C-alpha cells in the first residue's frame, strides 16, 4: 500500500506555499467507482496538502505533458493549487508531471526557485498514483555584516555579488552581468547559466579616517542547491591600516532551505526554527509533526525522563491530534518545572507503522537551578557554589535554597553574572548527604528542584581490623607498643562485626607496667632504659572534614596496681588528632612530651583534636564517640596526617595503671 506523501519545507519555506501532494507511482488502484473513464482512458490521482497560505508573489506551476515519439506535448497546466483535481483523466500512454515553485531568474532577492518532475504511465481502466520531488535549484548567497562594519564605517557600504569570474564595475552598471547589491545582511538567490561556475563578490566602504576600503574574491565551483555565506567584519589589526576580514562558508545544506519529499516523519516549528536554541520562559511553542503513515510511537525525553505523548498527560504539554498522521504539540513554560536549569535538549521521537522514524533534539535554555558537580563544592571546608539561569530581569530577590530533609531549608542570596547566570555560596555542605536544592525568585519556587548526593568521606584503612600481618601485627597504618617481652595488642576473633577485632591487654614485665595500646603511628623501644617512644600521626588523604570518630569496644577497667600518678579505677582513653603534617613523639622518659587532654589544643600544627577517657567497664560491645574540636585557624591549614589511638590505661605513659585492664576495639568510623 502506498503511503500518502507529504512535501516538507524547511525553515521559512513552510510559510511560502501550499504543497502539491502527488501520490507516489508505487501502486495502481483498480477500485475507482467514483471515477468515470471512457474507452482507452485511465487516470492520475493527484492530492493537495494545504500546509499554509501561498505568498502572493510566489508562483506555483504544475504542468503535465504527454510523451509521443520522444516529444513532450502539454496536456494540463495549473497555476493554483485549488485548481488541481483529485483525479485527472488521460488517454493511455506515457506522461511526465513537472512542478516549479518561484520564478526562474539568474539573480534575485525575491525568492528561491524549486523544480521537480516525474514520469508515469497511464493504463486504460487504471487509476495511477504519482509522486514528484520538488527540490531547490537556486544557489543561496547570504551576506552577513558583523556589527563592527556599521559601527566603524560610514553609511553607504555595500557588497555586490555578480555571476562572473572577475569583477567589472562597468559590466555591473550596464547589466551585462547579472548581479545583486547587498546593503544589509540578507539572502540572495542565483541560477547560474550552464557554462558559468563562478561568482565574484566585491565590497566597498569608507572609513572616516583611513578612507576607501575595498575587498573582493571569487567563489569557484559554485553548486546549485548550496548555500554560501559571506561574513564581513571590520578589523584594525593589520599593521599600518584598516582591513575588512571576510570569510566564506560554503556549507552545502541538503535539507535546510530545500523543498524535499521525505519518507520519514518530520518535525517543524510554527513560526520558529527548531534548529535554533529556545528559552523556557518564552511564549509557548507549537511543533507540527507529520508522517506518511499512522504514527504508532510518539515520545519526548527531557532530563532523562521519557514521556509518551500518545498516552500520558504531561504538565505544560498540549497534544492536538489532527489525524493519525499529523499532530500539533504545544510546549508551555510549565513543562520546564520537570527539567533542570541550564542548556537542555528535548528529544522528540516519532515512528510510524511503516517504519519511518524521526529523532530530533530541540535545545532549550531553561530557567532554574543548574545541576551540581563535584567541582562546585569542597567537603573539607563545607563550601558550595550553586548556579542558576534566571531570565526574569524584573526579579527583586533571587535566592538558592537547600535542604537535607525537605522541611528545613537554608536560603542564600544569589548574585547576577553574565548571560543570566546567578551564583550563590552555601556553607556547612557535608559528605554523605542527600541534598535537595531549588531556585527561589521573589519568594516563589521556580523551575525544577534538584537533588545531589555527596560522596562518603574516606575511612581509615583497616578500621575494621580484618587484615593482619600475623596474629600480633596489623601493619600499614596501625602500630602498637609490642616488644619481645610482652604482647600488648593481638588479634581476636571476638569481633563486633566481621571476623576479627583488636585485643589490647595491660601487662607488667621486667618491672615495668605497660598499657595495652593501639595507634596510627610508629613505636621505638629502648632496651637500655626499657622505655619507649611513640610517634603519633600517619599520612591520610582527606576528602571531607570529619566531625567525630566512633568505634565499638568492650572492656574491663581494674583498680590501679602500678604507679602513683592517680589512684582508684584505671581509666581507658581514646584520642584523635588531625594535623597539617606535624607528628608528635612521646618519650616515656620525658613528661614534657606527653599528650594530655589539656595541652592538645596548643600543639603546633594541630588542626583538630578529640579526647575520650572514662572508667566504665563493658562486658558487651558498646559504641563510643570521640568528638572533634577544630582550632581557631583551621581554615588556613591543610590536613595531611591523622592519629587515632586507644589505651587500656590513660596514664600508661607514667607507667601507671592496672594489669586487670583490657579492651577490645573494632569498627572505627570517621563521621562527616
C-alpha positions as CSV (number, residue, x, y, z in Angstrom):
1,X,0.0,0.0,0.0
2,X,1.4,3.4,-1.0
3,X,1.9,6.0,1.7
4,X,0.3,9.4,1.5
5,X,3.3,11.6,0.6
6,X,3.9,14.9,2.3
7,X,6.2,17.5,0.9
8,X,8.3,19.1,3.7
9,X,9.6,22.6,3.5
10,X,12.4,23.5,5.9
11,X,12.9,26.8,7.7
12,X,10.9,29.7,6.2
13,X,9.8,27.8,3.1
14,X,6.9,26.4,5.2
15,X,5.1,29.6,5.1
16,X,5.8,30.0,1.4
17,X,3.3,27.9,-0.4
18,X,0.7,25.2,-0.4
19,X,2.5,22.0,-1.2
20,X,1.4,19.8,-4.1
21,X,1.0,16.3,-2.9
22,X,1.2,14.0,-5.9
23,X,0.8,10.3,-4.9
24,X,3.8,8.1,-5.4
25,X,4.0,6.0,-8.6
26,X,4.4,2.9,-6.5
27,X,1.0,1.3,-6.9
28,X,-2.2,1.3,-9.0
29,X,-5.8,1.3,-7.8
30,X,-8.4,-0.6,-9.8
31,X,-11.2,0.4,-7.4
32,X,-12.5,3.6,-8.9
33,X,-16.3,3.6,-8.5
34,X,-16.3,7.4,-8.3
35,X,-14.2,7.8,-11.5
36,X,-15.9,7.7,-14.9
37,X,-13.5,6.6,-17.7
38,X,-14.0,6.5,-21.4
39,X,-12.6,3.8,-23.6
40,X,-8.8,3.7,-23.6
41,X,-8.7,6.1,-20.6
42,X,-7.0,5.9,-17.3
43,X,-6.5,8.5,-14.6
44,X,-3.8,10.1,-12.4
45,X,-4.6,10.6,-8.8
46,X,-3.4,13.9,-7.5
47,X,-3.8,15.1,-4.0
48,X,-3.3,18.5,-2.4
49,X,-1.9,19.1,1.1
50,X,-2.6,22.5,2.4
51,X,0.3,23.4,4.7
52,X,0.0,27.2,4.9
53,X,-1.0,30.2,2.8
54,X,0.6,30.9,-0.5
55,X,2.5,34.1,-0.6
56,X,1.1,36.4,-3.2
57,X,4.3,36.9,-5.2
58,X,5.2,33.2,-5.1
59,X,4.2,31.3,-8.3
60,X,3.4,27.6,-8.3
61,X,3.0,25.9,-11.6
62,X,2.1,22.3,-12.4
63,X,2.4,21.1,-16.0
64,X,1.6,17.6,-17.3
65,X,3.0,16.6,-20.7
66,X,2.1,13.6,-22.9
67,X,5.2,12.0,-24.5
68,X,4.7,10.8,-28.1
69,X,7.8,9.7,-30.1
70,X,10.0,11.4,-27.6
71,X,8.2,14.7,-27.9
72,X,6.5,16.4,-24.9
73,X,3.1,17.8,-25.6
74,X,1.4,19.9,-22.8
75,X,-2.0,18.5,-21.9
76,X,-2.6,20.0,-18.4
77,X,-1.5,23.2,-16.7
78,X,-2.4,24.5,-13.2
79,X,-1.3,27.8,-11.6
80,X,-3.4,27.5,-8.5
81,X,-3.3,24.7,-6.0
82,X,-7.0,24.8,-5.6
83,X,-7.4,24.0,-9.3
84,X,-5.7,20.6,-9.1
85,X,-8.5,18.0,-9.1
86,X,-8.3,14.8,-7.1
87,X,-8.0,12.7,-10.3
88,X,-7.3,13.7,-13.9
89,X,-8.4,11.6,-16.8
90,X,-5.8,10.8,-19.6
91,X,-5.6,8.6,-22.6
92,X,-3.4,5.6,-22.1
93,X,0.2,6.4,-22.8
94,X,3.4,7.9,-21.3
95,X,3.4,11.2,-19.4
96,X,5.6,13.5,-17.3
97,X,4.5,15.8,-14.5
98,X,6.6,18.9,-13.8
99,X,6.3,21.2,-10.8
100,X,8.1,24.5,-10.4
101,X,7.9,26.9,-7.5
102,X,9.1,30.5,-7.9
103,X,10.5,32.4,-10.8
104,X,13.5,31.1,-12.7
105,X,15.8,34.1,-12.6
106,X,19.6,34.3,-12.7
107,X,19.8,36.7,-9.8
108,X,17.0,37.8,-7.4
109,X,16.2,38.7,-3.9
110,X,12.5,37.8,-4.3
111,X,12.6,34.1,-3.7
112,X,14.2,30.7,-4.4
113,X,13.4,28.5,-7.3
114,X,12.4,24.9,-7.0
115,X,11.7,22.3,-9.7
116,X,10.9,18.6,-10.0
117,X,9.5,16.1,-12.5
118,X,8.2,12.5,-12.5
119,X,7.4,10.3,-15.5
120,X,4.4,8.0,-15.2
121,X,2.4,5.6,-17.4
122,X,-1.4,5.7,-17.8
123,X,-3.1,2.3,-18.4
124,X,-6.7,2.0,-19.6
125,X,-9.1,1.5,-16.8
126,X,-6.4,2.1,-14.1
127,X,-6.0,5.0,-11.6
128,X,-2.3,5.6,-11.1
129,X,-0.7,7.5,-8.3
130,X,2.3,9.7,-9.0
131,X,5.0,11.5,-6.8
132,X,7.1,14.5,-7.7
133,X,10.2,15.6,-5.8
134,X,10.3,19.4,-5.9
135,X,13.9,20.4,-5.0
136,X,15.8,23.6,-4.6
137,X,17.6,24.7,-7.8
138,X,18.8,28.1,-6.7
139,X,22.2,28.8,-5.2
140,X,21.7,30.8,-2.0
141,X,24.2,33.5,-1.3
142,X,24.0,35.2,2.1
143,X,25.9,38.3,3.0
144,X,26.3,38.8,6.7
145,X,27.6,42.2,8.0
146,X,29.1,42.0,11.5
147,X,28.1,44.8,13.8
148,X,31.6,46.2,13.6
149,X,31.0,47.2,9.9
150,X,28.2,49.7,10.6
151,X,29.9,50.8,13.8
152,X,33.2,51.8,12.2
153,X,32.4,52.6,8.5
154,X,30.4,55.4,7.0
155,X,26.9,54.7,5.8
156,X,26.6,53.5,2.2
157,X,28.8,50.4,2.3
158,X,27.7,47.6,0.0
159,X,28.6,44.2,-1.3
160,X,27.9,43.3,-5.0
161,X,27.7,39.6,-5.9
162,X,27.9,39.0,-9.7
163,X,27.7,36.0,-12.0
164,X,31.2,36.3,-13.3
165,X,34.8,35.1,-12.9
166,X,36.0,38.6,-12.1
167,X,34.6,41.9,-11.0
168,X,33.8,44.5,-13.7
169,X,32.0,47.6,-12.4
170,X,31.1,48.8,-15.9
171,X,29.5,45.4,-16.7
172,X,27.6,45.6,-13.5
173,X,26.4,49.1,-14.2
174,X,25.2,48.2,-17.7
175,X,23.6,45.0,-16.7
176,X,25.9,42.9,-19.0
177,X,26.4,40.6,-16.0
178,X,23.8,39.5,-13.6
179,X,24.3,40.8,-10.0
180,X,22.8,41.6,-6.7
181,X,23.8,44.5,-4.4
182,X,23.6,43.8,-0.7
183,X,23.3,46.9,1.5
184,X,22.3,44.9,4.6
185,X,22.6,41.4,5.9
186,X,20.3,39.2,3.7
187,X,20.0,36.3,1.3
188,X,20.0,36.4,-2.5
189,X,19.3,33.7,-5.0
190,X,21.2,32.8,-8.2
191,X,20.7,30.3,-11.0
192,X,24.0,30.2,-12.9
193,X,23.9,29.6,-16.7
194,X,25.2,26.2,-17.7
195,X,28.6,27.4,-18.8
196,X,29.2,29.6,-15.7
197,X,30.6,28.1,-12.5
198,X,31.9,31.2,-10.5
199,X,30.5,34.1,-8.5
200,X,32.5,37.1,-7.7
201,X,31.8,39.4,-4.7
202,X,33.0,42.9,-4.3
203,X,32.8,45.0,-1.1
204,X,33.2,48.8,-0.9
205,X,33.1,51.0,2.2
206,X,34.6,54.2,3.6
207,X,36.4,54.6,6.9
208,X,36.2,58.2,8.2
209,X,40.0,58.3,8.8
210,X,41.5,55.6,6.5
211,X,39.3,56.3,3.5
212,X,38.1,53.8,1.0
213,X,38.2,50.1,1.8
214,X,37.7,47.5,-1.0
215,X,37.6,43.8,-0.7
216,X,36.7,41.1,-3.2
217,X,37.1,37.5,-4.0
218,X,35.9,34.8,-6.4
219,X,33.8,31.8,-5.3
220,X,34.6,28.9,-7.6
221,X,32.8,25.7,-8.5
222,X,29.5,27.1,-7.4
223,X,26.9,24.4,-6.9
224,X,23.1,24.5,-7.2
225,X,21.1,23.9,-4.0
226,X,24.0,25.0,-1.9
227,X,24.3,28.0,0.4
228,X,27.3,30.3,0.6
229,X,27.6,32.8,3.4
230,X,30.0,35.8,3.1
231,X,30.7,37.2,6.5
232,X,32.3,40.7,6.7
233,X,33.9,42.0,9.8
234,X,35.8,45.3,10.5
235,X,39.3,44.9,11.9
236,X,42.1,47.2,12.9
237,X,44.7,44.5,13.4
238,X,46.6,44.9,10.1
239,X,49.8,47.0,10.5
240,X,49.5,50.5,9.2
241,X,46.0,50.3,8.1
242,X,42.4,49.0,8.5
243,X,41.0,46.0,6.7
244,X,37.8,44.1,6.3
245,X,38.0,40.5,7.4
246,X,36.0,38.3,5.1
247,X,35.1,34.6,5.4
248,X,33.1,32.5,3.1
249,X,31.2,29.5,4.4
250,X,30.4,27.1,1.5
251,X,28.5,24.5,3.6
252,X,26.1,22.5,1.5
253,X,22.6,22.5,3.1
254,X,21.0,19.3,1.9
255,X,17.8,19.8,4.0
256,X,17.9,23.5,5.0
257,X,16.2,25.8,2.6
258,X,15.2,22.9,0.4
259,X,11.8,21.7,-0.6
260,X,12.0,17.9,-0.4
261,X,9.9,14.8,-0.3
262,X,10.6,13.0,3.0
263,X,9.6,9.4,3.6
264,X,10.3,9.8,7.4
265,X,8.2,11.8,9.8
266,X,9.0,15.5,10.1
267,X,9.2,18.0,13.0
268,X,8.6,21.6,12.2
269,X,8.3,24.7,14.4
270,X,5.4,27.1,13.9
271,X,7.0,30.5,13.4
272,X,10.4,29.4,14.6
273,X,13.4,27.3,13.6
274,X,13.7,24.0,15.5
275,X,17.5,24.1,14.9
276,X,17.9,27.3,17.0
277,X,18.1,27.4,20.8
278,X,14.9,28.4,22.6
279,X,14.2,29.8,26.0
280,X,12.0,28.1,28.5
281,X,10.3,31.3,29.7
282,X,9.4,32.5,26.2
283,X,5.9,32.2,24.8
284,X,4.5,28.7,24.3
285,X,6.0,27.0,21.2
286,X,4.0,24.8,18.8
287,X,5.5,21.9,16.8
288,X,3.9,20.2,13.8
289,X,4.7,16.5,13.4
290,X,3.7,14.8,10.2
291,X,4.2,11.3,8.9
292,X,3.4,9.4,5.8
293,X,1.6,6.7,7.7
294,X,-0.2,6.3,11.1
295,X,2.1,7.3,14.0
296,X,2.4,4.5,16.5
297,X,5.1,5.8,18.8
298,X,5.5,9.5,19.8
299,X,7.6,10.5,22.8
300,X,9.6,13.3,24.1
301,X,12.6,12.9,26.5
302,X,13.8,15.6,28.9
303,X,16.2,15.3,31.7
304,X,16.5,11.6,31.3
305,X,12.7,11.0,31.6
306,X,10.7,9.8,28.6
307,X,7.1,10.9,28.2
308,X,4.5,9.2,25.9
309,X,2.7,11.9,24.0
310,X,0.1,9.4,22.7
311,X,-0.9,8.3,26.2
312,X,0.4,10.4,29.1
313,X,-0.9,13.7,30.5
314,X,2.2,15.9,30.8
315,X,2.5,19.1,32.7
316,X,2.8,22.0,30.3
317,X,2.4,19.9,27.1
318,X,-0.7,20.0,24.9
319,X,-1.2,17.4,22.3
320,X,-3.6,18.1,19.4
321,X,-4.3,15.2,17.1
322,X,-5.2,16.4,13.6
323,X,-5.4,12.9,12.3
324,X,-3.5,9.6,12.6
325,X,-0.5,11.1,10.7
326,X,-0.5,14.7,12.0
327,X,-0.1,16.2,15.4
328,X,0.3,19.6,16.9
329,X,2.4,19.7,20.1
330,X,2.4,22.9,22.2
331,X,5.1,23.2,24.9
332,X,4.5,25.8,27.6
333,X,6.7,27.2,30.5
334,X,5.1,24.8,33.0
335,X,6.8,21.8,31.3
336,X,10.2,23.1,32.4
337,X,9.3,22.5,36.1
338,X,10.3,19.0,35.0
339,X,13.6,20.0,33.6
340,X,16.9,21.1,35.3
341,X,18.1,24.6,34.7
342,X,20.7,25.3,32.0
343,X,21.0,24.1,28.4
344,X,19.0,21.0,27.9
345,X,17.9,19.1,24.8
346,X,14.3,18.0,24.5
347,X,14.4,14.9,22.3
348,X,11.4,14.2,20.0
349,X,11.0,10.6,18.8
350,X,8.4,9.6,16.2
351,X,7.9,6.2,14.5
352,X,5.1,5.3,12.1
353,X,3.6,1.9,11.2
354,X,5.6,1.7,8.0
355,X,8.9,2.0,9.8
356,X,9.5,5.7,9.2
357,X,11.5,7.3,12.1
358,X,12.4,10.7,13.4
359,X,14.7,11.6,16.3
360,X,15.3,15.3,16.8
361,X,16.8,17.3,19.6
362,X,15.5,20.8,20.3
363,X,17.8,22.8,22.6
364,X,16.3,24.9,25.4
365,X,17.9,27.3,27.8
366,X,15.9,26.6,30.9
367,X,15.4,28.9,33.8
368,X,16.2,27.2,37.0
369,X,19.0,25.9,39.2
370,X,21.8,24.0,37.5
371,X,22.9,20.5,38.4
372,X,25.8,20.4,40.9
373,X,29.1,18.8,40.1
374,X,31.8,17.7,42.5
375,X,33.8,20.8,41.3
376,X,31.1,23.0,42.8
377,X,31.9,22.2,46.4
378,X,34.6,21.4,48.9
379,X,33.6,18.9,51.6
380,X,36.6,19.8,53.8
381,X,35.7,23.5,54.1
382,X,32.0,22.8,53.6
383,X,31.6,25.5,50.9
384,X,29.3,25.0,47.9
385,X,28.6,27.2,44.9
386,X,25.1,26.9,43.3
387,X,24.4,28.2,39.8
388,X,21.1,29.1,38.2
389,X,19.8,30.6,35.0
390,X,17.4,33.5,35.6
391,X,15.6,35.2,32.7
392,X,13.3,37.3,34.9
393,X,15.0,40.7,34.6
394,X,12.5,42.3,36.9
395,X,13.2,40.0,39.9
396,X,13.9,41.8,43.1
397,X,15.0,38.8,45.0
398,X,16.9,35.7,43.7
399,X,17.9,33.0,46.2
400,X,19.0,29.4,46.3
401,X,17.5,27.2,49.0
402,X,18.9,23.8,50.0
403,X,17.9,21.1,52.5
404,X,18.8,17.6,53.6
405,X,15.3,16.7,54.8
406,X,13.0,18.7,52.6
407,X,11.5,20.6,55.5
408,X,14.3,22.7,56.9
409,X,15.7,25.0,54.3
410,X,18.8,27.2,54.2
411,X,18.4,30.1,51.8
412,X,21.4,32.1,50.4
413,X,21.3,35.2,48.2
414,X,22.3,34.7,44.5
415,X,24.4,37.3,42.7
416,X,23.8,38.1,39.0
417,X,26.6,37.4,36.5
418,X,26.8,37.3,32.7
419,X,24.1,36.0,30.4
420,X,21.5,35.5,33.1
421,X,23.8,33.2,35.3
422,X,23.4,33.7,39.0
423,X,25.7,32.2,41.7
424,X,25.1,31.6,45.4
425,X,27.5,30.3,48.1
426,X,26.4,28.0,50.8
427,X,28.1,26.6,53.9
428,X,28.1,23.5,56.0
429,X,28.0,21.3,53.0
430,X,28.8,17.9,54.2
431,X,29.7,14.4,53.0
432,X,27.3,11.5,52.6
433,X,24.2,13.8,52.4
434,X,21.2,13.8,50.0
435,X,20.7,17.5,49.3
436,X,17.6,19.0,47.6
437,X,18.1,22.5,46.2
438,X,16.0,24.9,44.2
439,X,15.8,28.4,42.8
440,X,13.6,30.9,44.6
441,X,12.6,34.1,42.8
442,X,10.7,36.8,44.7
443,X,9.8,34.1,47.3
444,X,8.4,31.7,44.7
445,X,9.9,28.4,44.0
446,X,11.0,28.5,40.3
447,X,11.9,25.7,38.0
448,X,12.7,22.1,38.9
449,X,14.1,21.2,42.3
450,X,17.2,19.1,42.0
451,X,18.9,16.6,44.2
452,X,22.6,15.7,44.8
453,X,24.2,13.1,47.0
454,X,27.6,14.0,48.2
455,X,30.3,11.3,48.4
456,X,31.0,9.5,51.6
457,X,34.1,10.7,53.4
458,X,37.2,8.5,53.2
459,X,37.6,6.0,56.0
460,X,40.7,4.8,57.9
461,X,42.3,1.8,56.1
462,X,41.6,-1.4,58.0
463,X,39.4,0.3,60.6
464,X,37.5,-3.0,60.9
465,X,40.7,-4.9,61.7
466,X,40.0,-7.6,59.2
467,X,43.6,-7.6,57.8
468,X,46.5,-8.7,59.9
469,X,50.2,-9.4,59.1
470,X,50.2,-12.0,61.8
471,X,48.2,-12.6,65.0
472,X,50.2,-9.8,66.7
473,X,50.7,-7.2,63.9
474,X,48.2,-5.2,61.9
475,X,50.9,-3.3,59.9
476,X,50.3,-0.5,57.5
477,X,48.6,2.4,59.2
478,X,48.4,0.8,62.6
479,X,51.0,0.2,65.2
480,X,51.3,-0.9,68.8
481,X,53.8,-0.9,71.6
482,X,54.7,-4.5,71.1
483,X,58.1,-5.8,72.2
484,X,59.9,-9.1,72.7
485,X,58.9,-9.4,76.3
486,X,55.1,-8.9,76.1
487,X,52.3,-8.6,73.6
488,X,50.1,-5.5,74.3
489,X,47.8,-5.9,71.3
490,X,46.8,-9.0,69.4
491,X,44.2,-10.4,67.0
492,X,40.9,-11.6,68.4
493,X,38.0,-13.5,66.9
494,X,35.7,-11.9,69.4
495,X,34.6,-9.2,67.0
496,X,31.8,-6.7,66.9
497,X,31.3,-7.4,63.2
498,X,33.3,-9.4,60.6
499,X,35.9,-11.9,61.8
500,X,38.4,-10.0,63.8
501,X,38.9,-7.3,66.4
502,X,41.9,-5.9,68.2
503,X,42.6,-7.0,71.7
504,X,44.5,-4.6,74.0
505,X,45.9,-6.0,77.3
506,X,47.8,-4.2,80.1
507,X,50.7,-6.1,81.5
508,X,53.7,-5.8,83.8
509,X,57.1,-7.2,82.5
510,X,60.7,-6.7,83.7
511,X,59.5,-4.5,86.5
512,X,57.6,-2.1,84.2
513,X,53.9,-1.5,83.7
514,X,52.8,-1.3,80.1
515,X,49.3,-0.3,79.0
516,X,47.6,-2.2,76.1
517,X,47.7,0.2,73.2
518,X,46.8,0.7,69.5
519,X,47.6,3.8,67.4
520,X,48.3,5.1,63.9
521,X,52.0,5.9,64.1
522,X,55.2,4.1,65.0
523,X,56.9,2.8,68.1
524,X,60.5,2.6,69.1
525,X,61.7,0.6,72.1
526,X,64.9,1.4,74.1
527,X,66.3,-1.9,75.5
528,X,68.8,0.1,77.6
529,X,66.3,2.1,79.6
530,X,63.2,-0.2,79.0
531,X,61.4,2.9,77.8
532,X,59.6,3.7,74.6
533,X,59.0,6.4,72.0
534,X,55.7,6.6,70.3
535,X,55.3,8.9,67.2
536,X,51.6,9.7,66.6
537,X,50.5,10.5,63.0
538,X,50.3,8.8,59.6
539,X,49.7,10.3,56.2
540,X,46.0,10.5,55.3
541,X,44.2,11.9,52.2
542,X,41.1,13.8,53.4
543,X,38.1,14.1,51.1
544,X,35.9,15.8,53.7
545,X,36.0,17.2,57.2
546,X,35.1,14.7,59.9
547,X,33.2,15.9,62.9
548,X,33.8,12.9,65.2
549,X,35.1,9.3,65.3
550,X,33.0,6.4,66.6
551,X,34.3,3.0,67.5
552,X,33.0,-0.2,69.2
553,X,34.6,-1.5,72.3
554,X,34.1,-3.8,75.3
555,X,36.5,-3.6,78.2
556,X,37.4,-4.1,81.8
557,X,38.9,-1.4,84.0
558,X,40.7,-2.7,87.1
559,X,41.9,-0.9,90.2
560,X,45.3,0.7,89.7
561,X,48.0,-1.6,90.8
562,X,51.1,0.1,89.4
563,X,52.4,3.7,89.6
564,X,51.2,6.6,91.6
565,X,50.1,9.2,89.1
566,X,46.5,8.5,90.0
567,X,44.7,6.0,92.2
568,X,41.4,4.2,92.0
569,X,39.9,2.7,88.9
570,X,42.2,2.7,85.9
571,X,40.7,4.9,83.1
572,X,40.9,3.9,79.4
573,X,41.5,6.6,76.7
574,X,40.9,7.2,73.0
575,X,42.5,10.1,71.2
576,X,42.1,11.5,67.6
577,X,44.4,14.2,66.1
578,X,44.3,15.9,62.7
579,X,47.4,17.8,61.8
580,X,49.0,19.8,58.9
581,X,51.7,17.1,58.6
582,X,53.1,17.6,62.1
583,X,53.8,14.4,64.1
584,X,54.2,14.2,67.9
585,X,56.7,11.9,69.6
586,X,56.0,10.9,73.2
587,X,59.1,9.8,75.1
588,X,58.2,7.9,78.3
589,X,61.4,9.2,79.9
590,X,60.3,12.9,79.3
591,X,57.0,14.0,80.7
592,X,57.2,17.3,78.7
593,X,56.4,15.3,75.6
594,X,53.3,13.7,76.9
595,X,50.0,14.4,75.2
596,X,47.1,15.3,77.5
597,X,43.6,16.4,77.0
598,X,44.5,19.9,78.2
599,X,47.6,20.5,76.0
600,X,46.4,19.2,72.7
601,X,44.9,22.5,71.5
602,X,48.2,24.3,71.9
603,X,50.4,21.8,69.9
604,X,51.9,23.4,66.8
605,X,50.4,22.1,63.5
606,X,47.2,20.9,65.3
607,X,44.0,21.3,63.2
608,X,41.5,19.2,65.2
609,X,41.7,17.0,68.3
610,X,39.4,14.8,70.4
611,X,40.0,13.0,73.7
612,X,37.8,10.5,75.5
613,X,38.6,8.9,78.8
614,X,36.4,7.1,81.3
615,X,36.4,4.3,83.9
616,X,33.3,2.3,82.9
617,X,33.6,-1.4,82.1
618,X,31.5,-3.1,79.5
619,X,31.1,-6.8,79.1
620,X,29.1,-6.4,75.8
621,X,30.0,-4.3,72.8
622,X,29.2,-0.6,73.1
623,X,29.7,2.3,70.7
624,X,31.8,5.3,71.8
625,X,32.2,8.7,70.2
626,X,35.2,11.0,70.2
627,X,34.0,14.5,69.3
628,X,36.5,16.6,67.3
629,X,37.3,20.2,68.2
630,X,38.8,22.4,65.5
631,X,41.3,25.1,66.4
632,X,40.6,28.7,65.6
633,X,42.7,29.0,62.5
634,X,41.9,25.5,61.0
635,X,40.7,27.1,57.7
636,X,44.2,28.3,56.9
637,X,45.8,24.8,57.3
638,X,45.9,21.8,55.0
639,X,45.2,18.4,56.7
640,X,47.8,15.8,55.9
641,X,48.1,13.4,58.8
642,X,45.8,11.6,61.3
643,X,46.4,9.9,64.6
644,X,43.8,7.6,66.2
645,X,44.9,5.9,69.4
646,X,43.5,3.7,72.1
647,X,44.9,2.7,75.5
648,X,43.7,0.4,78.3
649,X,45.3,2.9,80.7
650,X,45.1,6.6,80.2
651,X,48.2,7.1,82.4
652,X,50.3,4.4,80.8
653,X,53.0,6.9,79.8
654,X,53.6,7.3,83.5
655,X,53.7,3.5,83.9
656,X,50.6,3.8,85.9
657,X,47.6,1.5,85.5
658,X,46.1,-1.9,86.3
659,X,47.1,-5.3,84.9
660,X,43.4,-6.2,85.2
661,X,42.6,-3.7,82.4
662,X,41.8,-4.9,78.9
663,X,40.0,-3.6,75.9
664,X,38.6,-4.9,72.6
665,X,38.3,-2.4,69.7
666,X,36.5,-2.8,66.4
667,X,34.8,-0.9,63.5
668,X,36.4,2.6,63.7
669,X,34.4,5.1,61.6
670,X,35.1,8.7,60.7
671,X,31.9,10.7,60.8
672,X,31.4,13.6,58.4
